[in-house]
C-alpha cells in the first residue's frame, strides 16, 4: 500500500459525509479564473497530507472550524 492509503486507513477516512470542508486540518488553494470566478484546488488533509474531497470525512475526532 502507498503512504497515502496507509494514512487514510489509519484516520478512518471516508469519501462520504460532510466533514472535511469544516475541519481545521482541511487545506486548499483558491485559483482566480477569467471573469472573476475562483476555483478551489489542492484539497488536502494537513494531518495525513493526502487528497480529500470537501464533503468527505474521517473518524470525526478533529476540531471543526469556528464559524
Secondary structure as UniProt FT lines:
FT   HELIX           3..11
FT   HELIX           20..22
FT   TURN            24..25
FT   STRAND          26..32
FT   TURN            34..35
FT   STRAND          38..45
FT   TURN            46..48
FT   TURN            54..55
//
